[in-house]
Amino acid sequence: MVSQIIFVLVLFGAGIIFYRKVSTITRNIKLGKDISIKDNRLLRWKRMLFIAIGQQKMLQRPVAALMHIFVYVGFILVNIEMLEILTDGIVGSHRKFSFIGWPYNYLISFFELVAFIVMAGCAVFLIRRNVIRVKRFWSKEMTLWPRSDANTILITELLLMSALFIMNATDSILQTRPDNHYVQVGSFMISGIIQPMFSGLSDGTLIFIERFCWWFHIVGVLAFLNYIPYSKHFHVFLAFPNVYYLKLRPKGEMQNMPSVTREVKLMLNENYSDQEDESEEMTFGANRVKCLTWKNLMDAYTCTECGRCTSSCPANITGKRLSPRKIMMDTRDRLEEIGRKLDKLPAGERVSYDDGKTLFDYISTEELWACTTCNACTQECPVNIDPLVIILEMRRYLVMEESKAPASLNSVFSNVENNGAPWQFSQEDRMLWAEELYYG
């Protein structure tokens, strides 16, 4: 009974902690401007099925895709066994589902085989990151925390799978000991291989190891669950809504700004009035996270830091400072910083809170203007994150709010305003280039 109470308290506590962190992240995402995305629901579900669940875009790099599928699908399947562990912990039973008979042994053996595949995938990923040192995992923005975050997740999964094997191996031995009341289900595929390592141990030692691994596995999974919202691996949850709400318009298409639309309507119709618009502060572009949409902020939290966007970015490849991955990481870091400060304030002061810092304290203008808007980053992202939107919104702010465009662009703007074209020719001279052309 004591064991059951402790188990329920641990389970309940882990659930509360996870809920509070997810609520905080949801609150942070909602700091962005509200937009309505309700169109083409059938197409959105289809995209989510193929991209988020089927991992269609991962297949562009086959080796990483195969290993990721091993870890992703395998970890989900292995945790089906968690249903039995949770049931045993709550009701105080042992192998509660063994009543199904001979299929039980095959099911657990299958889960063990999947767990072994998960371990193989994690081992390959660790080698790629720390031995081969794939370049995109060691870029400037990949400081100690992003690198250790990935390693922590991979090592944790290895330990959890190892605990599962040891638990089953010692359990199988205890089934054969006459003085123990372990359910007779036989040995399993993978744990049966390591079973001889523990066969010479006493009953007390085996029971201790088996119980320790049982608790280590369940508490480890719950700890893992609560670590995920603090790490890049929160994409295991956010990838699905993020892909569902992805932009269906052509890549790179700039969306009209409501503030500009309103100004045009005011010029064309002096009787035009929009009370909702008039009540809001008018800002062109974005200099703060609250000027971005909630979808942009969800993008930031969904970023897996895999670096595919940066490794495909022509600006980055040619040595410029731009890294689309860093754009997303900086946006998320700024949002997290604001969230921590909001948590310390009374509820009444949170709406008007402003610490004076902007996104430009994290993302330099050099990075923004290095972007060629080619959309390679959006095309490469496995979960359809769109760094270009944030880049364009920050550019808009620089141009329309602070008049800080590069000299070459200012020349274009001036020519368009005065000549109706980006070239430095008057409108009367625009067709001179065609005078000598022969039309047959």
Secondary structure, DSSP 8 states (H G I E B T S, - for coil): -HHHHHHHHHHHHHHHHHHHHHHHHHHHHTTSB-----S-HHHHHHHIIIIIIS-GGGGGSHHHHHHHHHHHHHHHHHGGGHHHHHHHHHHT-SSGGGGG-HHHHHHHHHHHHHHHHHHHHHHHHHHHHHTS--GGGSSTT--HHHHHHHHHHHHHHHHHHHHHHHHHHHHHHHHH-TTS--------TTHHHHGGGGTTS-HHHHHHHHHHHHHHHHHHHHHHHHHGGGSGGGHHHHHHHHHHT---S-TT-----HHHHHHHHHHH-TT---HHHHHS---SS-SSGGGSBHHHHHHHHH-----HHHHH-HHHHTT-S--HHHHHHHHHHHHHHHHHHHHTS-GGGSTT---S--GGGTS-HHHHHH-----HHHHH-TT---HHHHHHHHHHHHHHTS----HHHHHHHHHHHHHSSSSSS-GGGTTGGGTT----
